[in-house]
Amino acid sequence: MTYSIEPLSESNACRWEEFVNRSREGTPFHGVRWKNALEDVLKLKVRYYLILDDRKVIGICPFVEQSMKRFRGLNGIPRSEYNNIILDETFDADHINDILSLFSKRYSFLYFNTYDPGLPDKIGYHTVPNEDGSNVILDLNRNPPETIWKEILSKDERYKVTRFEKGGFTVQEMEQGHGIEQFYRYYSDNLNRINGYVLPFTFFQRLLDAFSQNEVRIALLTRNGVFAGGNLAILDPARKTAYFQYLALNRDLPNKYSPTYYLSWEGINWAWENGYERISLGRERPDNPRVRSKRKFGAEPLPIHSRVVLLSKTASLLYQLKKSISGSEQATVPTAGRVS
């Protein structure tokens, strides 16, 4: 076996896309179109690599370049629900260090994200645990809408859904490009109020230009011109997976209304009726209360196993030295009166 890595380029982009499309872990967030949006709109230093065994593509690594002091490394692509490394199912995990050694020639560290719980333990380099949360997944084959309504949702949660129907609110699908300004206004206002990261309007324009109408769904919840909320989903019809990606909320709506409940319920029913089998409700950290609200619909967290891999001896030694000094300082400082 002769492993090598090759930067993504115009000449091998078709091979990248082919691998993503045939991999069971491939998502729209691993594709070239998503990479181009991150690179062109957010001006990120994207570094995408194909992993080759001789000339066969056996893996892909979507990264952004990151520098820490004088160390250059690779981090997972941000603003993306899925940024994990994907390896071919035939790849022998015992050879993972052969792959990582190829990156050690250029970088001092990299962030390694995987859904394989056993893979990080095979890494021979010094690693640092990195909490990267879970992707919250609803399996519609296990929990179809009828089961969710009758057996999973509580009486109070069902009431939060039916309140909108009784109040005369309806959901309309936004035609490609029409009304995106209104959606974005409430999307950005909602995130600003909770101090979240707001993507620029041009990012949404880029997505609508890059993805076809059957790959993006924008649902708006309104009544007589009053905007209650909206949900933008990225769709993967081939894998029968819908990604509920961006939420717009009218924070000035009376407190008796909870648009997120109705939008989630409407989206679940739409996905079921259109043949989708899985819904990704976004990436969350375990302690985030949003995980509990998503589990109320029968979704379950899919853990991401993440490590910071220290590829250079210098980076590893400095980290261990810093950890040793930090541990000594903590041991000599009294607990009372400490401010964290």
Sequence and secondary structure as in RCSB ss.txt:
>XXXX:A:sequence
MTYSIEPLSESNACRWEEFVNRSREGTPFHGVRWKNALEDVLKLKVRYYLILDDRKVIGICPFVEQSMKRFRGLN
GIPRSEYNNIILDETFDADHINDILSLFSKRYSFLYFNTYDPGLPDKIGYHTVPNEDGSNVILDLNRNPPETIWK
EILSKDERYKVTRFEKGGFTVQEMEQGHGIEQFYRYYSDNLNRINGYVLPFTFFQRLLDAFSQNEVRIALLTRNG
VFAGGNLAILDPARKTAYFQYLALNRDLPNKYSPTYYLSWEGINWAWENGYERISLGRERPDNPRVRSKRKFGAE
PLPIHSRVVLLSKTASLLYQLKKSISGSEQATVPTAGRVS
>XXXX:A:secstr
  EEEEE  TTTHHHHHHHHHHSTT  GGGSHHHHHHHHHHS   EEEEEEEETTEEEEEEEEEEEEETTEEEEE
E SS S    EE TT  GGGHHHHHHHHHTT SEEEEEES TTSGGG  SEEEE    EEEEEETTTS HHHIII
IIS HHHHHHHHHHHHTT EEEE  TTTTHHHHHHHHHHHHHHTT     HHHHHHHHHHS TTTEEEEEEEETT
EEEEEEEEEEEGGGTEEEEEEEEE TTS TT  HHHHHHHHHHHHHHHTT  EEEEEEE TT HHHHHHHTTT E
EEE EEEEEE SHHHHHHHHHHHHHHHHHHHHS STT   
